[in-house]
Amino acid sequence: MSTDPSTTQRYRTGPAIGTVLLGLSLLALAGVTLWAQLGHGSIAYAVAAPYALVGAGLVLAAIGALAAIARRRPPAS
């Protein structure tokens, strides 16, 4: 078995951007819902939900595209 450093995989460190964005979006949804429940306004979820889903889909598509571009690049030495 070879332990040549040029053949070993390198793993990225740090937080996963998808997880961070999902957490932020859920926190925003919780904040808006709390704001509405405290009597400061009302939210038409029937109108807002499709826009939120489209926005989430666009974010996921952008992350996927960036990940595909990053995979094609050779790792920095």
N, CA, C and O atoms as CSV, one atom per row, in Angstrom:
chain,resi,resn,atom,element,x,y,z
A,1,MET,N,N,0.843,-1.174,0.000
A,1,MET,CA,C,0.000,0.000,0.000
A,1,MET,C,C,0.891,1.241,0.000
A,1,MET,O,O,1.808,1.349,0.814
A,2,SER,N,N,0.631,2.148,-0.883
A,2,SER,CA,C,1.443,3.342,-1.014
A,2,SER,C,C,0.857,4.483,-0.180
A,2,SER,O,O,-0.358,4.663,-0.104
A,3,THR,N,N,1.733,5.225,0.423
A,3,THR,CA,C,1.298,6.402,1.185
A,3,THR,C,C,1.807,7.666,0.524
A,3,THR,O,O,2.123,8.651,1.192
A,4,ASP,N,N,1.880,7.628,-0.772
A,4,ASP,CA,C,2.340,8.781,-1.540
A,4,ASP,C,C,1.369,9.941,-1.334
A,4,ASP,O,O,0.177,9.787,-1.599
A,5,PRO,N,N,1.848,11.103,-0.865
A,5,PRO,CA,C,0.928,12.224,-0.588
A,5,PRO,C,C,0.217,12.745,-1.825
A,5,PRO,O,O,-0.828,13.385,-1.706
A,6,SER,N,N,0.754,12.490,-3.004
A,6,SER,CA,C,0.101,13.000,-4.214
A,6,SER,C,C,-1.139,12.197,-4.577
A,6,SER,O,O,-1.975,12.666,-5.349
A,7,THR,N,N,-1.268,10.981,-4.025
A,7,THR,CA,C,-2.423,10.147,-4.371
A,7,THR,C,C,-3.501,10.154,-3.298
A,7,THR,O,O,-4.581,9.605,-3.514
A,8,THR,N,N,-3.237,10.757,-2.156
A,8,THR,CA,C,-4.247,10.779,-1.102
A,8,THR,C,C,-5.274,11.863,-1.384
A,8,THR,O,O,-4.965,12.894,-1.980
A,9,GLN,N,N,-6.504,11.608,-0.942
A,9,GLN,CA,C,-7.571,12.587,-1.136
A,9,GLN,C,C,-7.461,13.689,-0.103
A,9,GLN,O,O,-7.081,13.466,1.046
A,10,ARG,N,N,-7.803,14.871,-0.542
A,10,ARG,CA,C,-7.867,15.996,0.387
A,10,ARG,C,C,-9.325,16.357,0.596
A,10,ARG,O,O,-10.087,16.500,-0.360
A,11,TYR,N,N,-9.699,16.501,1.839
A,11,TYR,CA,C,-11.074,16.842,2.173
A,11,TYR,C,C,-11.136,18.308,2.569
A,11,TYR,O,O,-10.238,18.839,3.222
A,12,ARG,N,N,-12.194,18.926,2.163
A,12,ARG,CA,C,-12.396,20.327,2.538
A,12,ARG,C,C,-12.830,20.402,3.985
A,12,ARG,O,O,-13.549,19.538,4.487
A,13,THR,N,N,-12.386,21.433,4.629
A,13,THR,CA,C,-12.780,21.639,6.019
A,13,THR,C,C,-13.673,22.869,6.099
A,13,THR,O,O,-13.726,23.683,5.178
A,14,GLY,N,N,-14.357,22.980,7.198
A,14,GLY,CA,C,-15.245,24.118,7.388
A,14,GLY,C,C,-16.699,23.713,7.241
A,14,GLY,O,O,-17.008,22.562,6.934
A,15,PRO,N,N,-17.581,24.660,7.460
A,15,PRO,CA,C,-19.015,24.348,7.402
A,15,PRO,C,C,-19.477,24.114,5.964
A,15,PRO,O,O,-18.935,24.684,5.017
A,16,ALA,N,N,-20.481,23.270,5.831
A,16,ALA,CA,C,-21.078,23.012,4.521
A,16,ALA,C,C,-22.015,24.172,4.188
A,16,ALA,O,O,-22.896,24.507,4.981
A,17,ILE,N,N,-21.831,24.777,3.035
A,17,ILE,CA,C,-22.602,25.962,2.673
A,17,ILE,C,C,-24.097,25.646,2.551
A,17,ILE,O,O,-24.932,26.483,2.894
A,18,GLY,N,N,-24.435,24.476,2.079
A,18,GLY,CA,C,-25.851,24.104,1.965
A,18,GLY,C,C,-26.537,24.042,3.308
A,18,GLY,O,O,-27.667,24.503,3.463
A,19,THR,N,N,-25.845,23.467,4.285
A,19,THR,CA,C,-26.404,23.371,5.632
A,19,THR,C,C,-26.566,24.747,6.254
A,19,THR,O,O,-27.568,25.017,6.917
A,20,VAL,N,N,-25.597,25.607,6.047
A,20,VAL,CA,C,-25.669,26.963,6.600
A,20,VAL,C,C,-26.837,27.721,5.971
A,20,VAL,O,O,-27.599,28.379,6.679
A,21,LEU,N,N,-26.982,27.634,4.649
A,21,LEU,CA,C,-28.079,28.346,3.987
A,21,LEU,C,C,-29.446,27.806,4.397
A,21,LEU,O,O,-30.390,28.574,4.576
A,22,LEU,N,N,-29.553,26.491,4.545
A,22,LEU,CA,C,-30.814,25.913,4.995
A,22,LEU,C,C,-31.148,26.388,6.405
A,22,LEU,O,O,-32.294,26.736,6.690
A,23,GLY,N,N,-30.163,26.404,7.274
A,23,GLY,CA,C,-30.394,26.878,8.635
A,23,GLY,C,C,-30.810,28.335,8.679
A,23,GLY,O,O,-31.708,28.703,9.436
A,24,LEU,N,N,-30.164,29.167,7.873
A,24,LEU,CA,C,-30.533,30.590,7.837
A,24,LEU,C,C,-31.940,30.796,7.289
A,24,LEU,O,O,-32.688,31.638,7.785
A,25,SER,N,N,-32.296,30.030,6.271
A,25,SER,CA,C,-33.643,30.185,5.714
A,25,SER,C,C,-34.703,29.722,6.706
A,25,SER,O,O,-35.767,30.334,6.802
A,26,LEU,N,N,-34.426,28.654,7.440
A,26,LEU,CA,C,-35.389,28.206,8.452
A,26,LEU,C,C,-35.483,29.195,9.610
A,26,LEU,O,O,-36.565,29.406,10.156
A,27,LEU,N,N,-34.368,29.798,9.985
A,27,LEU,CA,C,-34.417,30.837,11.015
A,27,LEU,C,C,-35.217,32.052,10.545
A,27,LEU,O,O,-35.968,32.641,11.323
A,28,ALA,N,N,-35.059,32.422,9.285
A,28,ALA,CA,C,-35.832,33.541,8.749
A,28,ALA,C,C,-37.325,33.216,8.741
A,28,ALA,O,O,-38.149,34.061,9.089
A,29,LEU,N,N,-37.670,31.993,8.346
A,29,LEU,CA,C,-39.076,31.581,8.348
A,29,LEU,C,C,-39.634,31.597,9.767
A,29,LEU,O,O,-40.761,32.040,9.986
A,30,ALA,N,N,-38.854,31.118,10.724
A,30,ALA,CA,C,-39.307,31.125,12.118
A,30,ALA,C,C,-39.485,32.550,12.626
A,30,ALA,O,O,-40.443,32.837,13.344
A,31,GLY,N,N,-38.572,33.442,12.260
A,31,GLY,CA,C,-38.691,34.835,12.685
A,31,GLY,C,C,-39.918,35.520,12.113
A,31,GLY,O,O,-40.616,36.245,12.822
A,32,VAL,N,N,-40.181,35.293,10.838
A,32,VAL,CA,C,-41.357,35.902,10.208
A,32,VAL,C,C,-42.637,35.342,10.811
A,32,VAL,O,O,-43.596,36.081,11.035
A,33,THR,N,N,-42.655,34.047,11.072
A,33,THR,CA,C,-43.837,33.425,11.672
A,33,THR,C,C,-44.060,33.956,13.088
A,33,THR,O,O,-45.194,34.243,13.470
A,34,LEU,N,N,-42.999,34.085,13.855
A,34,LEU,CA,C,-43.125,34.633,15.203
A,34,LEU,C,C,-43.616,36.071,15.166
A,34,LEU,O,O,-44.458,36.466,15.973
A,35,TRP,N,N,-43.092,36.852,14.235
A,35,TRP,CA,C,-43.519,38.241,14.074
A,35,TRP,C,C,-45.020,38.310,13.780
A,35,TRP,O,O,-45.727,39.150,14.336
A,36,ALA,N,N,-45.498,37.431,12.909
A,36,ALA,CA,C,-46.924,37.424,12.563
A,36,ALA,C,C,-47.777,36.951,13.732
A,36,ALA,O,O,-48.867,37.476,13.957
A,37,GLN,N,N,-47.286,35.957,14.480
A,37,GLN,CA,C,-48.057,35.419,15.598
A,37,GLN,C,C,-48.161,36.412,16.754
A,37,GLN,O,O,-49.122,36.376,17.522
A,38,LEU,N,N,-47.191,37.282,16.875
A,38,LEU,CA,C,-47.238,38.276,17.949
A,38,LEU,C,C,-48.177,39.440,17.617
A,38,LEU,O,O,-48.329,40.367,18.412
A,39,GLY,N,N,-48.798,39.387,16.454
A,39,GLY,CA,C,-49.812,40.373,16.116
A,39,GLY,C,C,-49.321,41.564,15.329
A,39,GLY,O,O,-50.038,42.559,15.218
A,40,HIS,N,N,-48.129,41.498,14.781
A,40,HIS,CA,C,-47.578,42.623,14.041
A,40,HIS,C,C,-47.955,42.600,12.559
A,40,HIS,O,O,-47.565,43.497,11.812
A,41,GLY,N,N,-48.677,41.628,12.143
A,41,GLY,CA,C,-49.064,41.541,10.738
A,41,GLY,C,C,-49.529,40.138,10.410
A,41,GLY,O,O,-49.537,39.247,11.260
A,42,SER,N,N,-49.906,39.967,9.189
A,42,SER,CA,C,-50.326,38.641,8.754
A,42,SER,C,C,-49.531,38.256,7.508
A,42,SER,O,O,-49.096,39.106,6.732
A,43,ILE,N,N,-49.362,36.974,7.351
A,43,ILE,CA,C,-48.603,36.453,6.224
A,43,ILE,C,C,-49.529,35.585,5.391
A,43,ILE,O,O,-50.186,34.686,5.917
A,44,ALA,N,N,-49.581,35.847,4.124
A,44,ALA,CA,C,-50.368,35.014,3.212
A,44,ALA,C,C,-49.465,33.867,2.755
A,44,ALA,O,O,-48.798,33.960,1.724
A,45,TYR,N,N,-49.456,32.783,3.541
A,45,TYR,CA,C,-48.570,31.665,3.227
A,45,TYR,C,C,-48.915,31.034,1.882
A,45,TYR,O,O,-48.038,30.472,1.226
A,46,ALA,N,N,-50.159,31.114,1.467
A,46,ALA,CA,C,-50.542,30.560,0.169
A,46,ALA,C,C,-49.851,31.310,-0.970
A,46,ALA,O,O,-49.616,30.745,-2.038
A,47,VAL,N,N,-49.531,32.569,-0.743
A,47,VAL,CA,C,-48.828,33.368,-1.752
A,47,VAL,C,C,-47.322,33.272,-1.545
A,47,VAL,O,O,-46.572,33.182,-2.517
A,48,ALA,N,N,-46.873,33.288,-0.300
A,48,ALA,CA,C,-45.442,33.332,-0.005
A,48,ALA,C,C,-44.748,31.986,-0.212
A,48,ALA,O,O,-43.577,31.952,-0.591
A,49,ALA,N,N,-45.445,30.886,0.028
A,49,ALA,CA,C,-44.816,29.565,-0.052
A,49,ALA,C,C,-44.262,29.246,-1.444
A,49,ALA,O,O,-43.128,28.776,-1.535
A,50,PRO,N,N,-45.001,29.476,-2.527
A,50,PRO,CA,C,-44.413,29.176,-3.845
A,50,PRO,C,C,-43.156,29.992,-4.127
A,50,PRO,O,O,-42.206,29.478,-4.718
A,51,TYR,N,N,-43.139,31.247,-3.716
A,51,TYR,CA,C,-41.940,32.068,-3.922
A,51,TYR,C,C,-40.771,31.531,-3.092
A,51,TYR,O,O,-39.630,31.515,-3.555
A,52,ALA,N,N,-41.059,31.095,-1.874
A,52,ALA,CA,C,-40.006,30.533,-1.029
A,52,ALA,C,C,-39.453,29.249,-1.641
A,52,ALA,O,O,-38.243,29.026,-1.613
A,53,LEU,N,N,-40.312,28.413,-2.188
A,53,LEU,CA,C,-39.855,27.170,-2.810
A,53,LEU,C,C,-39.035,27.439,-4.067
A,53,LEU,O,O,-38.023,26.780,-4.305
A,54,VAL,N,N,-39.466,28.396,-4.859
A,54,VAL,CA,C,-38.697,28.754,-6.058
A,54,VAL,C,C,-37.339,29.318,-5.654
A,54,VAL,O,O,-36.322,28.984,-6.261
A,55,GLY,N,N,-37.318,30.163,-4.643
A,55,GLY,CA,C,-36.055,30.717,-4.162
A,55,GLY,C,C,-35.127,29.632,-3.639
A,55,GLY,O,O,-33.929,29.650,-3.923
A,56,ALA,N,N,-35.670,28.683,-2.875
A,56,ALA,CA,C,-34.856,27.581,-2.363
A,56,ALA,C,C,-34.320,26.729,-3.511
A,56,ALA,O,O,-33.172,26.286,-3.472
A,57,GLY,N,N,-35.139,26.502,-4.521
A,57,GLY,CA,C,-34.687,25.740,-5.684
A,57,GLY,C,C,-33.567,26.449,-6.430
A,57,GLY,O,O,-32.615,25.811,-6.879
A,58,LEU,N,N,-33.680,27.757,-6.564
A,58,LEU,CA,C,-32.618,28.514,-7.235
A,58,LEU,C,C,-31.318,28.486,-6.444
A,58,LEU,O,O,-30.233,28.387,-7.017
A,59,VAL,N,N,-31.436,28.573,-5.127
A,59,VAL,CA,C,-30.233,28.504,-4.288
A,59,VAL,C,C,-29.578,27.131,-4.417
A,59,VAL,O,O,-28.358,27.042,-4.554
A,60,LEU,N,N,-30.367,26.064,-4.374
A,60,LEU,CA,C,-29.815,24.720,-4.517
A,60,LEU,C,C,-29.192,24.512,-5.889
A,60,LEU,O,O,-28.145,23.875,-6.003
A,61,ALA,N,N,-29.822,25.040,-6.927
A,61,ALA,CA,C,-29.259,24.918,-8.274
A,61,ALA,C,C,-27.937,25.673,-8.384
A,61,ALA,O,O,-26.993,25.187,-9.007
A,62,ALA,N,N,-27.869,26.847,-7.786
A,62,ALA,CA,C,-26.631,27.629,-7.817
A,62,ALA,C,C,-25.521,26.912,-7.052
A,62,ALA,O,O,-24.378,26.882,-7.508
A,63,ILE,N,N,-25.844,26.337,-5.899
A,63,ILE,CA,C,-24.841,25.596,-5.127
A,63,ILE,C,C,-24.366,24.379,-5.906
A,63,ILE,O,O,-23.173,24.077,-5.918
A,64,GLY,N,N,-25.288,23.679,-6.556
A,64,GLY,CA,C,-24.912,22.524,-7.366
A,64,GLY,C,C,-24.016,22.909,-8.522
A,64,GLY,O,O,-23.054,22.204,-8.828
A,65,ALA,N,N,-24.322,24.022,-9.168
A,65,ALA,CA,C,-23.492,24.480,-10.281
A,65,ALA,C,C,-22.103,24.873,-9.799
A,65,ALA,O,O,-21.108,24.550,-10.447
A,66,LEU,N,N,-22.029,25.561,-8.677
A,66,LEU,CA,C,-20.727,25.935,-8.128
A,66,LEU,C,C,-19.926,24.702,-7.710
A,66,LEU,O,O,-18.709,24.664,-7.892
A,67,ALA,N,N,-20.592,23.706,-7.158
A,67,ALA,CA,C,-19.901,22.476,-6.770
A,67,ALA,C,C,-19.377,21.740,-8.000
A,67,ALA,O,O,-18.275,21.192,-7.971
A,68,ALA,N,N,-20.155,21.725,-9.075
A,68,ALA,CA,C,-19.710,21.067,-10.304
A,68,ALA,C,C,-18.506,21.783,-10.901
A,68,ALA,O,O,-17.578,21.141,-11.393
A,69,ILE,N,N,-18.519,23.095,-10.859
A,69,ILE,CA,C,-17.372,23.869,-11.374
A,69,ILE,C,C,-16.140,23.626,-10.504
A,69,ILE,O,O,-15.031,23.483,-11.018
A,70,ALA,N,N,-16.340,23.580,-9.188
A,70,ALA,CA,C,-15.207,23.382,-8.279
A,70,ALA,C,C,-14.600,21.990,-8.445
A,70,ALA,O,O,-13.392,21.829,-8.270
A,71,ARG,N,N,-15.396,20.995,-8.773
A,71,ARG,CA,C,-14.868,19.640,-8.956
A,71,ARG,C,C,-14.001,19.533,-10.191
A,71,ARG,O,O,-13.063,18.736,-10.223
A,72,ARG,N,N,-14.295,20.317,-11.200
A,72,ARG,CA,C,-13.531,20.241,-12.441
A,72,ARG,C,C,-12.149,20.870,-12.321
A,72,ARG,O,O,-11.232,20.525,-13.067
A,73,ARG,N,N,-12.010,21.785,-11.387
A,73,ARG,CA,C,-10.725,22.456,-11.205
A,73,ARG,C,C,-9.753,21.523,-10.490
A,73,ARG,O,O,-10.144,20.797,-9.576
A,74,PRO,N,N,-8.504,21.541,-10.899
A,74,PRO,CA,C,-7.515,20.728,-10.169
A,74,PRO,C,C,-7.261,21.339,-8.794
A,74,PRO,O,O,-7.326,22.558,-8.637
A,75,PRO,N,N,-6.974,20.506,-7.805
A,75,PRO,CA,C,-6.734,21.048,-6.455
A,75,PRO,C,C,-5.489,21.918,-6.437
A,75,PRO,O,O,-4.516,21.654,-7.143
A,76,ALA,N,N,-5.538,22.950,-5.624
A,76,ALA,CA,C,-4.401,23.854,-5.496
A,76,ALA,C,C,-3.272,23.161,-4.746
A,76,ALA,O,O,-3.514,22.439,-3.779
A,77,SER,N,N,-2.067,23.375,-5.183
A,77,SER,CA,C,-0.919,22.714,-4.532
A,77,SER,C,C,-0.419,23.525,-3.366
A,77,SER,O,O,0.538,23.125,-2.702
